[in-house]
Amino acid sequence: AGKDWGKDAGKDWGKDVGKMGGKDAAKGAKGKGGYSAPAAPPPRPDLAQQRQAEMEKKKEEDAKRAQQAAATAVRKVIQRLRVVQPENFDAVRTELETALQDNFEKMGPMGEKVQQECEKELLEAQARTDALAAKRAEQEMKRLEEEAKRRAEDEKISKLKKDVETLCLDAEEKLSYTTAASSRLEEAQKDSENLAGILKQATALGDLVDVTKTALEELSRALVSSFPEAELSPEGLRRLKAGLKPMQGKCTDYQKTVAKLGRAAGDAKDRESRRLAAIERGEQQKKDFERYDTRKQGHLAEADIKRFAKEKYDFVAEAALVKRIHETLSADGKGVSFEGFRRARKMICIERSVVKERARLEEVARLKAETDAVKAKLKALYADAEKALEEVGAAVTAAEVATRPLMQKSAANLPASELKGLAGKVNAQLKLGTAGLERAQEAAIAADAAAEAVQCEQEEATKLKKVLSEACKVKRQKLQARLEKSSAISKNATAKVLRKEFAEADELRFKVAKELGSYLLTKSVEAEALHAHAADGGELNAEKFVAFATAVAESVGETVDEAAKQSYTQLFKTAAGDEDVLSEEKLTELFKVAYTVVKPTIIAEGDTVTAKSKRRLDEEETVVGLGYPKKDSNGILRVLCKAAKDGVEGWVTIAGNKGTTYLQPQKRYMVCLKETVITKELDVSSETLRKLPKDELMEVLEYPTKEPSCAVMRVRARMVADGAEGWVSISSTKGGAFLGPC
C-alpha cells in the first residue's frame, strides 16, 4: 500500500509541481531575479481506508472462487452425464439434481446459467440413452431372430439328413437283397445244364437290380436336390454338405456295385437265352423235318423241299434249285437227311434273298427309266422358255455394252446427235430384250401348266418340276433387273439428249433471231410478212424453213454446211412438234426472245442511243422482245422490248460496239431443279394440275410474270412429257430455285 501510495502521490505531486512551476516561472520572470520556492507536497491518504478496500476486494474474490467451485462440482456431474449409459442414467440424473440443489445458492449469479446447462445436457443425454436403448433392443431382437433362424435351420438340416438317411437305409436293404440274388445266380450257374434255373435266377437278379437302381436314383436325386431346395445360409449349406458327404460316398459305391451286378445278370440272361433259343430252334427244326418228311423215312424228297420253301418262307423254289439242293445234300440218293436239313434251309434263304434283290434291282431300273423319261419330258417343256431367256440375255448384254459410253464422264460433253445415236442403240436392244422376256414368260407359264399335267410318283421328278420352274423365274427376275437398270441409263441419256437438243435449239434460235433484223432490212420485208416470205407464198415446211434459215445466215457472211442444215432441220422439228408445217403463230413464237438484264441500262423511246430514256432497267430484270434485234449506224445491237415488271415498252441495247453485254437471252426450254407443281392460273393458289418431278422438261410459252399475292416470278409453260400447260414458279418466296435452264 505504501509503495502504491508513494507512486500515486509522486505522480500527482509531480503534476501539481509542473503546473505550479509553469505559473510561478511566469511570475518569477517578472520578479526579482526570476525565482520562486516550490509548493509543499499533498497530504498522504488514510491507511485504514486502504486496508478496508483491500479486505472487501479479497472477500469478493473469495466469494467468486466459492461460486466457481460450486459450479465446477455441478459441471463434473454434467461431464459424467455426457457419457452415461442407459442402465445408470437415472442414478446420474438424481446425482445431478442433488448437486444442483446443494450448490445452486452457492453459485450465486452463475446458478441460472449452470441450471440451463443441466437442463440442456439432461435432454441430450435422455435422447442419447433412449436411442442407445432402442439400438440395443433392436440388436437383441436381431440376435433372437438369428438364433431362432439358426434353430429352424438346424431342424431343417436334421430333417433333410434324416430323410436322406432313410433313403440310404432303404437302398442298402435292397442292395443286400440284390447281393443275395447274385449269390444264388452264381450257385445256379454251377449246374450248366440247368438252363431254366439259371435263366430264372438271372431274371430275378435283373429285377432286383432294377429295383435297387430306382432306390439309388431316388437317393442320388435327394442328395443333389437337397442343396438348392433347402434355402439355407452359406454356413448351413456347409454343414449340410458335410453331413451328407458320407452318404454321397456310399451312394456312389452302391451304384458301382449295382451296375456290376446288372451286367452280370444281363450277360447270364443273354447267354442262357441264346442257349435256350438254340435248343428250341433245334427242336423246332426237328419238328419241321418230321412234318415235311411225308414218306417218314428220315429223308426229304424234292417235293418235300419245295413244299417247305413255300410254306415256311413263302418262296416258290424253282425246280433247278430244288434239284440242286436234293443232289447236293442227298444221302445215297435217298433224299436230304436231318443233318443236311439246316444247310438246305440256308440255301433256300440265300436263293430267296437273291431273287428278291434281283426283283428290287429290276424295279429300281424301271423306276429310273420312268423318271428319266419324265425328266426329259419336263426339260423339253421348259426348253422354249430357256431359249427365249438366252435370247433375252444376249439382248441385255448388248444393251449393257451399249450403255457403257453413256455412263462415262465424257458423255456429258458429247453433242446431242451422238448421245441420241447411243441411246437409240440401247433402246433397240432393250426393245428386243423386253419382247424376248415376254415370250419367255409366256413359254414358262405354258411349261408350268404342262408340267403340272405330267404324272410321276418319283420325288426326284417332282423336285425337278420345282427346280426348272424356279430357275426360269429367277433368270427372268435377274434379266428384268438388268433390263430395268439399262432402261434407267437409257432414259437418263434420252433426257440428256432432250436437254442438249433444247439447249442447242435455244442457241440456234437466238442466233437466227439476232440476224433476222438485218436480214429483213436487207430484203425490205416487214416483220408481219416474215412467214409469207419464208414460205414463199405457200406452207412453211422443213425444206423451206432450212432454205430460209440458210439465207439469213448467208446474209451476214456465214457459210452454211450440211451439219448446220441438219441443225436447222432439228430446230424446225422442235418448233413444229408433230406437224409437218410451221404456222405463222409458231414461227413468231419461235423467234420471240426474252432477255435478262445482266448489266444495268435504260429503256428508251427511240432506237438510237440518244433517244429519251423512259426508265432504268435493273440487273436481273426480264424484258420480252417485241421485234427482232438490229444494229444501228454505230454497230450497237438494239431491240424493241417490253419490261415484264411494269409493261413499259421501248428500245434497249443488247450489246455495245465494244463488247459490253447488257441483255442475255433467256432459255426457252427449262428444267425442274426440284419437285414443284404446275397450276392452272398465274395465282399460286389456283387449281393444281399435277406435280412436276425433278428433271422434268418444259417449253416456256409466256416469259416471267410477277404473281401479285406473293411477288414470285412465274412462267407459263408446256410440259414436254405430256403437253400439260400452266404456270410454274421460277423460285420460292425464300429464294430457292425451282427452274433452271437446260
Buried (B, 14 or more C-beta within 10 A) or exposed (E): EEEEEEEEBEEEBEEEBEEEBEEBEEEBEEEEEEEBEEEEEEEEEEEEEBEEEEEEEEEEEEEEEBBBEBBEBBBEBBEBBEEBEBEEBEEBBEBBEEBBEEBBEBBBEBBEEBBEBBEEBBEEBBEBBEEBBEEEEEEEEEEEEEEEEEEEBEEBBEEBBEEBBEBBEBBBEBBEBBBEBBEBBEEBBEEEEBBEBBBBBBBBBBEBBBBBBEBBEEBBEBBEEBBEEBEBEEEBBEBBBEBBEEBBEBBEEBBEBBEEBBEBBBEBBEBBBEBBEEEEEEEEBEEBBEEBBEEEEBBBBBEBBBBBBEEBBEBEBEEEBBEBBBEEBBEEEEBBBBEBBBEBBEBBBEBBEEBEEEEEEEEEEEBEEBBEEBBEBBEEBBEBBBBBBEBBBBBBBBBBEBBEBBEEEEBEEBEBBBBBEBBBBBBBBBEBBBBBBEBBBEBBEBBBEBBEEBEBEBEEBBEBBEEBBEBBBEBBEEBBEBBEBBBEBBBBBBBBBBBBBBBBBBBBBBBBBBBBBBBBEEBEBEBEEBBBBBBEEEEBBBEBBBBBBBBBBEBEEEEBEEEBBEBBBBBBBBBBEEEEBBBBEBBEBBBBBBBBBBBEBBBBEEBEBEBEEBEEBEEEBBBBBBBBBBBBEEEBBBBBBBBBBEEBBBBBBBBBEEEEEBBBBBBBBBBBBBEBBBBEEBBBEEEEBEEBEEBBBBBBBBBBBBBEEEEBBBBBBBBBEEEBBBBBBBBEEEEEEBBEEB
